[in-house]
Amino acid sequence: VQLVESGGGLVQAGGSLRLSCKASPFTFDDYGIGWFRQAPGKERGLLSCVSFSDGARYYADSVKGRFTISTDIAKNTVYLQMNALKPTDTAVYHCAAYPYPSRQLVGGTPYISCTYLESWGQGTPVTVSS
């Protein structure tokens, strides 16, 4: 799966950005599409992941309640709406494809687990000023 990100930029703390990820055609059941970020001197961290086939989602604790992942199936596009941004959110944000994600149903809500990283885009930089 080939991925191209856009939407990064400079924003003040407390502000919002929406990132977009355009994916090449793929079989929806075979992949989760997610976002991770990479900051200098820090480990890469998965932020969120979504299934196009059933809408199952995952959010890291660090972004729950602030970030929202969504899909536009007709456009093969994933969005990451980022609100209440903090300077610690400064990083390069990458969209990634995770094959054969696992799923579980908790209280009637589907959740996805994206673990094996297969491909990712070049990234879009996000800078949050204080």
C-alpha positions as CSV (number, residue, x, y, z in Angstrom):
1,V,0.0,0.0,0.0
2,Q,1.4,3.4,-1.0
3,L,0.5,6.3,1.2
4,V,0.8,10.1,0.8
5,E,0.3,12.5,3.7
6,S,-0.6,16.1,3.8
7,G,-1.9,18.8,6.1
8,G,0.9,19.4,8.5
9,G,2.1,22.8,9.5
10,L,2.7,25.3,12.3
11,V,0.1,25.9,14.9
12,Q,-0.1,27.5,18.3
13,A,-0.7,25.4,21.4
14,G,-4.4,24.7,21.8
15,G,-5.0,24.9,18.1
16,S,-6.1,22.2,15.6
17,L,-4.9,20.6,12.4
18,R,-6.3,17.9,10.2
19,L,-4.0,15.5,8.5
20,S,-4.9,13.6,5.4
21,C,-3.5,10.3,4.1
22,K,-4.3,9.1,0.5
23,A,-3.8,5.4,0.1
24,S,-3.4,3.4,-3.1
25,P,-6.2,0.9,-3.7
26,F,-6.1,-2.1,-1.2
27,T,-8.3,-4.8,0.1
28,F,-10.0,-3.3,3.1
29,D,-10.1,-6.5,5.1
30,D,-6.4,-7.0,4.8
31,Y,-5.2,-3.8,6.4
32,G,-5.5,-1.3,9.1
33,I,-4.4,2.3,8.2
34,G,-2.9,4.3,11.0
35,W,-0.8,7.2,12.0
36,F,2.5,7.3,14.0
37,R,4.8,10.1,14.7
38,Q,8.5,10.5,15.0
39,A,10.2,13.3,17.0
40,P,14.0,13.8,17.2
41,G,15.5,11.7,19.9
42,K,12.2,9.9,20.7
43,E,10.9,6.5,19.7
44,R,8.3,6.1,17.0
45,G,4.8,5.8,18.5
46,L,1.5,4.6,17.0
47,L,-1.2,7.1,17.6
48,S,-4.3,5.7,16.0
49,C,-5.4,3.1,13.6
50,V,-8.6,2.4,11.7
51,S,-10.2,-0.4,9.7
52,F,-12.0,0.6,6.4
53,S,-14.1,-2.6,6.5
54,D,-15.8,-2.2,9.9
55,G,-14.7,1.1,11.4
56,A,-12.8,-0.5,14.3
57,R,-10.4,2.0,15.8
58,Y,-7.5,2.3,18.2
59,Y,-6.1,5.3,20.0
60,A,-3.0,5.7,22.1
61,D,-3.7,7.0,25.6
62,S,-1.6,10.1,24.8
63,V,-4.2,11.3,22.1
64,K,-7.5,9.9,23.4
65,G,-10.1,12.6,23.5
66,R,-7.9,15.0,21.4
67,F,-7.4,13.2,18.2
68,T,-10.0,11.6,15.9
69,I,-9.3,9.2,13.1
70,S,-11.8,8.9,10.2
71,T,-12.1,7.5,6.7
72,D,-13.5,8.5,3.3
73,I,-13.9,5.1,1.6
74,A,-14.7,6.6,-1.8
75,K,-11.5,8.5,-1.7
76,N,-9.3,5.8,-0.1
77,T,-8.4,8.5,2.4
78,V,-7.8,8.5,6.2
79,Y,-7.9,11.7,8.2
80,L,-6.5,12.5,11.6
81,Q,-8.2,15.5,13.3
82,M,-6.0,16.8,16.0
83,N,-7.4,19.2,18.6
84,A,-6.0,20.8,21.7
85,L,-2.5,20.5,20.3
86,K,0.5,20.7,22.7
87,P,4.1,21.5,22.1
88,T,4.9,17.9,22.9
89,D,2.9,16.9,19.8
90,T,5.6,18.4,17.6
91,A,6.9,15.6,15.3
92,V,6.8,14.3,11.8
93,Y,3.5,12.4,11.3
94,H,3.4,9.4,9.1
95,C,0.5,7.4,7.7
96,A,1.1,3.6,7.7
97,A,-0.4,0.4,6.6
98,Y,-0.7,-2.5,9.0
99,P,-1.6,-5.9,7.5
100,Y,-4.0,-8.3,9.1
101,P,-4.8,-6.3,12.2
102,S,-6.4,-8.1,15.1
103,R,-9.8,-7.1,16.3
104,Q,-11.9,-7.5,19.5
105,L,-15.3,-6.4,20.5
106,V,-15.7,-4.7,23.9
107,G,-19.1,-3.8,25.0
108,G,-20.4,-3.9,21.5
109,T,-17.7,-1.5,20.2
110,P,-15.1,-2.9,17.8
111,Y,-11.4,-2.2,18.5
112,I,-8.5,-2.8,16.2
113,S,-4.9,-3.6,17.1
114,C,-2.3,-2.6,14.5
115,T,1.1,-4.1,15.3
116,Y,3.1,-5.1,12.2
117,L,4.1,-2.1,10.1
118,E,4.4,-2.9,6.4
119,S,4.7,0.5,4.6
120,W,4.5,4.2,5.4
121,G,4.5,7.5,3.7
122,Q,7.2,10.2,3.8
123,G,5.4,12.1,6.5
124,T,4.1,15.6,7.1
125,P,5.7,17.8,9.8
126,V,3.7,19.3,12.6
127,T,5.1,22.0,14.8
128,V,3.2,23.3,17.9
129,S,4.5,26.5,19.4
130,S,4.0,27.5,23.0
